[in-house]
Each structure stands twice: as structure tokens, then as C-alpha cells.
Amino acid sequence: MTMIRCCWSAHAACPSTGSQSAGESSRAIDRSSAATGELREELGLSVAREALRFELSTPYDFGQGEVRFFTARLPRASELVPNLEEIEERRWFTVSAALELPAFPATQLFLRYLSEQLERRSPSASRSNGNGFHLP
């Protein structure tokens, strides 16, 4: 998985992030459209809305609202081009390595959730080839 450090909060790692403005619809189709827009804006990554899988929703760490987490499988050749105005750093991590990073509570909850889901799917799913990429 890829984790980023945002310019606005360089002390904590998180997956690509974004938000919906007040008044924007919270329908599932709009939430996934917002997520694909953030991936495009922050990482230069085009992901079809249908490729996203909603995983988890949890209260926002700083005030009202909620954080929604999605996952998507990407081809190995997917090139990420970080928006340097928003992204301080981007690196690939296994889920278990990402759990060791300083992160906000919502991100920690999401990473624990992913770790549990991967373990249920396959005990070997969290293996790494040493450079942060998951092995098939």
C-alpha cells in the first residue's frame, strides 16, 4: 500500500486523503467519485470509480464528520506522480510496516482493519519482497 505525509501534517502518515465540502452529496456514488478525484489530484492516479472498494467508515479525528476508507487493486506498472504542493513524501509499505508509522487514530483503525482482512483472506497475504510491495 502507499502511504503519504501531507504538507499540512508532515508528522503523521496516512493513505491518500481528501474531503467532501459541506453540501456535497454523501451518496455512495458521490463518495467514490470524491475518492477517485483525490487519487487523481494527489497522486496523478486514474482509478475507475467501480474499481474502488469501500472498506471502513470512522469518526473524523478533528471535529465533526467521518472518514471513509477505500481500497483498489492497481497494476504493478501504475506510476504515481505526487502533487508536491500537497504531498511531502510517498512510499510503499506492507500493511504491517504501515502499522508501525506515526498516524492519526482513524488511519490506525483502518490499518488494523486491513491487517485483519488480509489475514482472514490468506495467512501469507502480508508477506513482502523487502521493498514494500506485496507478493502475490
KAGIJO-V189967 format. One record per residue. N is the residue number from 1. RES is the residue in one small letter. PSI is psi in whole degrees, 0 to 359 (none if undefined). OMEGA is omega as a letter, one per 20 degrees, with the letter a starting at -180 (none if undefined). D_FIRST is the distance of its C-alpha to the first C-alpha in whole Angstrom. Layout:
n:res:psi:omega:d_first
N:RES:PSI:OMEGA:D_FIRST
N:RES:PSI:OMEGA:D_FIRST
//
This chain:
n:res:psi:omega:d_first
1:m:155:r:0
2:t:138:r:4
3:m:147:a:7
4:i:160:r:10
5:r:120:a:14
6:c:152:r:16
7:c:327:a:20
8:w:347:a:21
9:s:67:a:19
10:a:349:a:18
11:h:349:a:19
12:a:140:r:16
13:a:151:r:12
14:c:163:r:10
15:p:174:r:8
16:s:137:a:10
17:t:163:r:14
18:g:179:r:17
19:s:160:r:20
20:q:138:r:23
21:s:156:r:26
22:a:135:r:29
23:g:342:r:31
24:e:145:a:28
25:s:147:r:28
26:s:15:r:26
27:r:151:a:26
28:a:318:a:23
29:i:323:r:23
30:d:324:r:24
31:r:317:r:21
32:s:327:r:18
33:s:319:r:20
34:a:320:a:20
35:a:316:r:16
36:t:324:r:16
37:g:319:r:18
38:e:321:r:16
39:l:319:r:13
40:r:315:a:16
41:e:316:a:18
42:e:325:a:15
43:l:2:a:13
44:g:29:a:16
45:l:123:r:14
46:s:115:r:16
47:v:128:r:15
48:a:141:r:18
49:r:323:a:18
50:e:341:a:19
51:a:345:a:15
52:l:143:r:14
53:r:119:r:14
54:f:132:a:15
55:e:315:a:14
56:l:146:r:16
57:s:138:a:18
58:t:156:r:20
59:p:145:r:22
60:y:142:a:21
61:d:336:a:22
62:f:73:r:24
63:g:209:a:27
64:q:159:r:27
65:g:188:r:25
66:e:159:r:22
67:v:131:r:18
68:r:132:a:16
69:f:136:r:13
70:f:157:r:12
71:t:161:r:9
72:a:142:r:10
73:r:133:a:10
74:l:147:r:10
75:p:146:a:12
76:r:332:a:12
77:a:4:a:14
78:s:123:r:12
79:e:128:r:13
80:l:130:r:12
81:v:94:a:15
82:p:141:r:15
83:n:106:a:18
84:l:348:r:19
85:e:339:a:21
86:e:329:a:19
87:i:121:r:16
88:e:318:a:17
89:e:147:r:14
90:r:132:r:10
91:r:155:r:8
92:w:140:r:5
93:f:153:r:5
94:t:162:r:6
95:v:318:a:7
96:s:323:r:10
97:a:322:r:10
98:a:328:r:8
99:l:338:a:11
100:e:350:a:14
101:l:151:r:13
102:p:129:a:16
103:a:158:r:15
104:f:158:a:17
105:p:319:a:18
106:a:318:r:16
107:t:319:r:13
108:q:317:r:14
109:l:315:r:15
110:f:316:a:12
111:l:320:r:10
112:r:318:r:13
113:y:311:r:14
114:l:318:r:10
115:s:315:r:11
116:e:318:a:15
117:q:317:r:14
118:l:320:r:12
119:e:323:r:15
120:r:321:a:18
121:r:319:a:16
122:s:125:r:17
123:p:337:a:17
124:s:4:a:16
125:a:338:a:12
126:s:9:r:11
127:r:151:r:12
128:s:154:r:11
129:n:13:r:13
130:g:342:r:13
131:n:16:r:11
132:g:353:r:8
133:f:143:r:7
134:h:144:r:8
135:l:148:r:12
136:p:none:none:13
//
